Amino acid sequence: MALVKAVEHMEDALAGALRSVTEQRKVDRKDLESILKLIIKKEILLEFLLEEGRKHEKTRKPHKPHKPHKKPRW
């Protein structure tokens, strides 16, 4: 779940940056292009991360409860 929260924060930050650029009277094309590139890169990376997470979930063995150690026979 930490990954999801991190992605949410990243999306909020990028949305805020995009909003601030587009709300300007004169939109700087370089700023807009830069932010859009970051948003696209984030989407691509997110897709890879989610895919890896799904692979990990499928191959992960279920957690076995810890068994207490037996007392030694002395």
TIMI-2910 file (N, C-alpha, C, CB; in pm, 1 decimal, decimal comma, always signed):
<rs>
+----------+----------+----------+----------+----------+----------+----------+----------+----------+----------+----------+----------+------+
!      n_x !      n_y !      n_z !     ca_x !     ca_y !     ca_z !      c_x !      c_y !      c_z !     cb_x !     cb_y !     cb_z ! resn !
+----------+----------+----------+----------+----------+----------+----------+----------+----------+----------+----------+----------+------+
!    +80,5 !   -120,4 !     +0,0 !     +0,0 !     +0,0 !     +0,0 !    +84,7 !   +126,6 !     +0,0 !    -91,6 !     -0,1 !   +118,9 !  Met !
!   +209,9 !   +116,6 !    +42,1 !   +296,9 !   +234,3 !    +42,0 !   +317,7 !   +284,2 !   -100,4 !   +432,6 !   +202,0 !   +107,9 !  Ala !
!   +325,5 !   +191,2 !   -194,6 !   +343,0 !   +228,2 !   -334,6 !   +223,6 !   +310,6 !   -383,1 !   +360,7 !   +102,3 !   -422,2 !  Leu !
!   +105,4 !   +268,3 !   -347,2 !    -15,8 !   +339,4 !   -390,1 !    -16,8 !   +480,6 !   -333,4 !   -142,9 !   +263,1 !   -345,9 !  Val !
!    +19,1 !   +496,1 !   -207,2 !    +22,2 !   +628,8 !   -145,1 !   +126,5 !   +716,9 !   -213,0 !    +52,0 !   +617,6 !     +5,9 !  Lys !
!   +243,1 !   +660,6 !   -242,4 !   +347,9 !   +737,8 !   -309,2 !   +301,8 !   +783,9 !   -446,4 !   +476,2 !   +655,0 !   -321,8 !  Ala !
!   +233,2 !   +696,0 !   -518,0 !   +182,9 !   +731,4 !   -650,4 !    +76,4 !   +839,8 !   -638,9 !   +125,8 !   +607,4 !   -722,0 !  Val !
!     -9,1 !   +830,7 !   -538,2 !   -111,2 !   +933,6 !   -518,1 !    -47,0 !  +1070,3 !   -497,3 !   -200,4 !   +898,2 !   -398,2 !  Glu !
!    +57,9 !  +1075,2 !   -414,6 !   +126,2 !  +1201,9 !   -389,3 !   +191,3 !  +1254,8 !   -517,1 !   +231,9 !  +1184,8 !   -278,7 !  His !
!   +250,5 !  +1164,0 !   -594,7 !   +313,7 !  +1204,1 !   -719,4 !   +209,5 !  +1260,0 !   -816,6 !   +388,1 !  +1085,1 !   -782,7 !  Met !
!    +96,5 !  +1192,8 !   -826,5 !     -9,4 !  +1239,8 !   -916,2 !    -63,0 !  +1375,3 !   -872,2 !   -123,4 !  +1138,0 !   -921,9 !  Glu !
!    -80,3 !  +1393,6 !   -742,3 !   -127,4 !  +1522,7 !   -691,3 !    -28,9 !  +1634,1 !   -725,8 !   -148,3 !  +1516,0 !   -539,1 !  Asp !
!    +99,9 !  +1606,5 !   -707,1 !   +202,3 !  +1707,1 !   -735,6 !   +205,6 !  +1741,6 !   -884,2 !   +340,1 !  +1657,3 !   -690,2 !  Ala !
!   +199,6 !  +1639,6 !   -969,5 !   +202,6 !  +1664,4 !  -1113,4 !    +75,2 !  +1734,7 !  -1160,4 !   +221,0 !  +1532,8 !  -1189,3 !  Leu !
!    -38,0 !  +1698,8 !  -1102,4 !   -164,0 !  +1766,1 !  -1138,4 !   -158,3 !  +1912,7 !  -1097,1 !   -285,5 !  +1696,0 !  -1071,3 !  Ala !
!   -101,8 !  +1939,0 !   -979,6 !    -87,4 !  +2077,8 !   -934,6 !     +5,3 !  +2157,2 !  -1024,8 !    -35,6 !  +2081,8 !   -791,9 !  Gly !
!   +114,0 !  +2095,3 !  -1066,3 !   +207,3 !  +2163,5 !  -1156,4 !   +141,4 !  +2191,9 !  -1290,5 !   +334,3 !  +2079,4 !  -1176,8 !  Ala !
!    +69,0 !  +2094,6 !  -1342,0 !     -0,3 !  +2113,3 !  -1469,5 !   -105,8 !  +2223,7 !  -1457,3 !    -66,1 !  +1981,0 !  -1515,5 !  Leu !
!   -178,3 !  +2222,6 !  -1347,2 !   -282,1 !  +2324,3 !  -1324,2 !   -220,1 !  +2463,7 !  -1318,1 !   -359,5 !  +2294,8 !  -1193,4 !  Arg !
!   -107,5 !  +2476,7 !  -1247,7 !    -46,4 !  +2609,9 !  -1234,3 !     +5,2 !  +2661,5 !  -1367,8 !    +68,0 !  +2606,0 !  -1132,9 !  Ser !
!    +56,2 !  +2573,6 !  -1452,5 !   +104,1 !  +2616,9 !  -1584,0 !    -11,9 !  +2655,2 !  -1674,1 !   +187,4 !  +2506,6 !  -1649,9 !  Val !
!   -117,5 !  +2576,6 !  -1673,1 !   -229,3 !  +2602,5 !  -1764,3 !   -315,6 !  +2720,2 !  -1719,5 !   -315,4 !  +2478,5 !  -1776,7 !  Thr !
!   -308,3 !  +2759,8 !  -1593,6 !   -387,3 !  +2872,6 !  -1544,7 !   -320,8 !  +3006,6 !  -1573,2 !   -411,2 !  +2858,5 !  -1396,2 !  Glu !
!   -197,9 !  +3004,2 !  -1618,8 !   -128,8 !  +3128,8 !  -1651,5 !   -189,9 !  +3189,7 !  -1777,6 !    +23,4 !  +3104,3 !  -1670,8 !  Gln !
!   -183,8 !  +3321,5 !  -1785,4 !   -236,8 !  +3389,1 !  -1904,1 !   -160,8 !  +3345,4 !  -2028,3 !   -228,7 !  +3541,9 !  -1888,0 !  Arg !
!    -30,0 !  +3347,4 !  -2016,9 !    +52,6 !  +3307,5 !  -2129,1 !   +121,0 !  +3175,7 !  -2090,6 !   +157,6 !  +3419,4 !  -2166,3 !  Lys !
!    +78,6 !  +3069,3 !  -2153,3 !   +132,5 !  +2937,8 !  -2121,4 !   +266,6 !  +2921,0 !  -2190,9 !    +34,2 !  +2825,4 !  -2163,2 !  Val !
!   +368,9 !  +2890,5 !  -2110,7 !   +500,5 !  +2864,6 !  -2167,0 !   +500,6 !  +2722,2 !  -2220,9 !   +613,8 !  +2885,5 !  -2060,6 !  Asp !
!   +521,7 !  +2711,8 !  -2349,1 !   +513,5 !  +2582,3 !  -2416,5 !   +614,4 !  +2483,0 !  -2358,8 !   +536,8 !  +2599,2 !  -2566,8 !  Arg !
!   +734,6 !  +2530,2 !  -2324,8 !   +837,6 !  +2441,6 !  -2269,4 !   +795,2 !  +2386,0 !  -2133,8 !   +971,1 !  +2516,4 !  -2256,1 !  Lys !
!   +736,1 !  +2471,2 !  -2049,1 !   +689,1 !  +2424,8 !  -1918,3 !   +578,8 !  +2321,1 !  -1933,7 !   +638,7 !  +2542,8 !  -1834,2 !  Asp !
!   +485,2 !  +2349,9 !  -2021,0 !   +374,5 !  +2257,8 !  -2043,9 !   +425,6 !  +2124,4 !  -2098,1 !   +272,7 !  +2319,5 !  -2141,2 !  Leu !
!   +515,4 !  +2130,4 !  -2193,6 !   +571,7 !  +2008,8 !  -2252,4 !   +649,0 !  +1928,1 !  -2148,0 !   +663,5 !  +2044,1 !  -2370,6 !  Glu !
!   +723,2 !  +1995,9 !  -2063,9 !   +801,0 !  +1929,2 !  -1959,4 !   +710,5 !  +1855,5 !  -1860,5 !   +887,7 !  +2031,1 !  -1885,0 !  Ser !
!   +604,5 !  +1921,7 !  -1816,6 !   +512,9 !  +1859,2 !  -1721,1 !   +439,0 !  +1742,0 !  -1785,1 !   +412,3 !  +1962,4 !  -1668,0 !  Ile !
!   +396,0 !  +1758,8 !  -1908,5 !   +327,7 !  +1648,1 !  -1976,9 !   +420,6 !  +1527,8 !  -1994,0 !   +275,5 !  +1694,2 !  -2114,2 !  Leu !
!   +548,1 !  +1552,4 !  -2020,9 !   +645,1 !  +1442,3 !  -2030,7 !   +657,6 !  +1370,2 !  -1896,7 !   +783,4 !  +1495,1 !  -2076,0 !  Lys !
!   +663,3 !  +1447,2 !  -1788,8 !   +672,3 !  +1385,1 !  -1655,8 !   +548,9 !  +1300,3 !  -1625,9 !   +689,4 !  +1493,0 !  -1547,4 !  Leu !
!   +433,1 !  +1349,3 !  -1661,9 !   +309,6 !  +1274,6 !  -1638,2 !   +309,6 !  +1144,3 !  -1718,5 !   +186,6 !  +1360,4 !  -1675,0 !  Ile !
!   +352,8 !  +1151,1 !  -1842,8 !   +358,1 !  +1030,1 !  -1925,9 !   +460,2 !   +931,2 !  -1870,5 !   +392,8 !  +1066,0 !  -2072,1 !  Ile !
!   +576,9 !   +980,8 !  -1829,4 !   +678,9 !   +892,9 !  -1771,2 !   +626,2 !   +825,9 !  -1644,9 !   +807,1 !   +972,2 !  -1739,6 !  Lys !
!   +555,0 !   +902,6 !  -1563,2 !   +498,6 !   +846,1 !  -1439,9 !   +401,6 !   +733,6 !  -1471,9 !   +427,6 !   +955,1 !  -1357,7 !  Lys !
!   +319,4 !   +752,4 !  -1573,4 !   +222,9 !   +648,8 !  -1611,9 !   +293,6 !   +522,5 !  -1660,0 !   +129,2 !   +701,2 !  -1721,5 !  Glu !
!   +400,1 !   +539,8 !  -1738,1 !   +475,3 !   +423,9 !  -1787,8 !   +541,1 !   +350,4 !  -1671,8 !   +582,0 !   +467,6 !  -1891,0 !  Ile !
!   +606,5 !   +423,8 !  -1583,8 !   +671,9 !   +360,7 !  -1468,7 !   +570,4 !   +293,1 !  -1376,8 !   +752,5 !   +464,6 !  -1389,9 !  Leu !
!   +458,4 !   +356,2 !  -1357,0 !   +354,4 !   +297,8 !  -1272,6 !   +307,3 !   +164,7 !  -1330,1 !   +235,7 !   +394,5 !  -1258,3 !  Leu !
!   +290,5 !   +159,5 !  -1460,7 !   +247,2 !    +35,4 !  -1524,8 !   +350,0 !    -75,8 !  -1502,8 !   +224,5 !    +58,0 !  -1675,4 !  Glu !
!   +478,5 !    -43,1 !  -1517,0 !   +583,5 !   -142,4 !  -1492,4 !   +583,4 !   -188,4 !  -1346,3 !   +721,2 !    -84,5 !  -1529,2 !  Phe !
!   +570,6 !    -94,1 !  -1254,1 !   +570,5 !   -129,2 !  -1112,3 !   +451,8 !   -217,9 !  -1076,0 !   +568,8 !     -3,2 !  -1027,3 !  Leu !
!   +335,3 !   -183,9 !  -1128,8 !   +217,4 !   -265,2 !  -1099,5 !   +232,0 !   -405,5 !  -1159,0 !    +90,4 !   -197,1 !  -1154,0 !  Leu !
!   +289,0 !   -413,7 !  -1277,9 !   +311,2 !   -543,1 !  -1341,2 !   +407,3 !   -628,1 !  -1257,6 !   +366,3 !   -524,5 !  -1483,8 !  Glu !
!   +515,4 !   -566,9 !  -1209,9 !   +610,3 !   -639,1 !  -1124,7 !   +544,5 !   -681,5 !   -993,9 !   +733,7 !   -552,2 !  -1095,9 !  Glu !
!   +461,9 !   -594,9 !   -938,8 !   +391,8 !   -629,4 !   -815,3 !   +298,5 !   -747,4 !   -834,0 !   +313,9 !   -510,3 !   -764,4 !  Gly !
!   +230,0 !   -751,3 !   -947,9 !   +140,9 !   -865,2 !   -976,3 !   +220,7 !   -993,3 !   -991,9 !    +57,8 !   -839,2 !  -1103,3 !  Arg !
!   +335,5 !   -986,2 !  -1059,3 !   +420,8 !  -1104,8 !  -1074,6 !   +466,7 !  -1153,8 !   -938,8 !   +542,7 !  -1074,2 !  -1164,1 !  Lys !
!   +506,8 !  -1060,1 !   -854,6 !   +555,6 !  -1095,0 !   -721,2 !   +445,5 !  -1161,5 !   -638,9 !   +607,9 !   -970,1 !   -648,6 !  His !
!   +324,6 !  -1110,0 !   -647,6 !   +212,6 !  -1167,2 !   -573,4 !   +183,8 !  -1310,3 !   -618,7 !    +87,7 !  -1080,2 !   -590,6 !  Glu !
!   +194,7 !  -1336,4 !   -748,0 !   +165,9 !  -1469,9 !   -800,1 !   +271,7 !  -1571,2 !   -758,3 !   +155,6 !  -1465,8 !   -951,5 !  Lys !
!   +397,9 !  -1528,7 !   -750,1 !   +506,5 !  -1621,9 !   -719,7 !   +537,2 !  -1629,7 !   -571,4 !   +630,8 !  -1582,0 !   -794,3 !  Thr !
!   +483,6 !  -1538,5 !   -493,7 !   +512,3 !  -1537,2 !   -350,1 !   +446,1 !  -1654,3 !   -280,3 !   +465,9 !  -1406,0 !   -287,2 !  Arg !
!   +522,5 !  -1719,2 !   -195,6 !   +467,3 !  -1829,6 !   -117,5 !   +391,2 !  -1771,8 !     +1,2 !   +579,8 !  -1927,0 !    -69,8 !  Lys !
!   +284,3 !  -1840,1 !    +39,5 !   +209,4 !  -1791,6 !   +155,8 !   +297,1 !  -1793,0 !   +280,8 !    +83,3 !  -1877,4 !   +178,5 !  Pro !
!   +277,1 !  -1698,5 !   +365,7 !   +354,6 !  -1688,5 !   +488,9 !   +311,3 !  -1797,7 !   +585,9 !   +337,9 !  -1549,0 !   +553,2 !  His !
!   +409,5 !  -1873,7 !   +632,7 !   +380,4 !  -1978,9 !   +731,1 !   +403,5 !  -1921,5 !   +870,2 !   +469,5 !  -2106,4 !   +707,5 !  Lys !
!   +315,4 !  -1955,1 !   +962,0 !   +335,1 !  -1906,1 !  +1098,0 !   +464,9 !  -1960,9 !  +1157,1 !   +215,8 !  -1944,8 !  +1186,6 !  Pro !
!   +530,3 !  -1882,5 !  +1237,8 !   +655,8 !  -1922,2 !  +1300,0 !   +629,7 !  -2027,4 !  +1407,4 !   +727,9 !  -1799,9 !  +1360,2 !  His !
!   +704,5 !  -2137,6 !  +1398,9 !   +690,9 !  -2243,1 !  +1500,1 !   +793,7 !  -2218,5 !  +1609,5 !   +709,3 !  -2385,8 !  +1437,2 !  Lys !
!   +754,3 !  -2238,6 !  +1733,8 !   +851,9 !  -2220,3 !  +1843,0 !   +958,6 !  -2330,0 !  +1835,3 !   +780,8 !  -2223,0 !  +1982,9 !  Pro !
!  +1078,2 !  -2296,1 !  +1880,2 !  +1186,6 !  -2393,2 !  +1881,3 !  +1159,9 !  -2500,0 !  +1985,0 !  +1320,5 !  -2325,0 !  +1908,5 !  His !
!  +1197,7 !  -2623,0 !  +1950,2 !  +1185,1 !  -2731,2 !  +2047,4 !  +1298,0 !  -2721,8 !  +2147,7 !  +1185,6 !  -2869,0 !  +1977,9 !  Lys !
!  +1270,1 !  -2766,6 !  +2267,4 !  +1374,8 !  -2766,5 !  +2369,5 !  +1476,0 !  -2875,3 !  +2333,8 !  +1314,8 !  -2789,5 !  +2513,3 !  Lys !
!  +1603,1 !  -2846,5 !  +2350,2 !  +1704,1 !  -2948,5 !  +2317,5 !  +1697,7 !  -3064,9 !  +2416,0 !  +1845,7 !  -2886,8 !  +2317,9 !  Pro !
!  +1733,7 !  -3183,4 !  +2365,9 !  +1735,5 !  -3303,8 !  +2452,9 !  +1874,8 !  -3314,4 !  +2516,9 !  +1700,9 !  -3436,3 !  +2370,1 !  Arg !
!  +1891,1 !  -3272,0 !  +2631,8 !  +2020,1 !  -3280,3 !  +2698,1 !  +2011,3 !  -3371,7 !  +2811,4 !  +2068,3 !  -3147,1 !  +2743,6 !  Trp !
+----------+----------+----------+----------+----------+----------+----------+----------+----------+----------+----------+----------+------+
</rs>
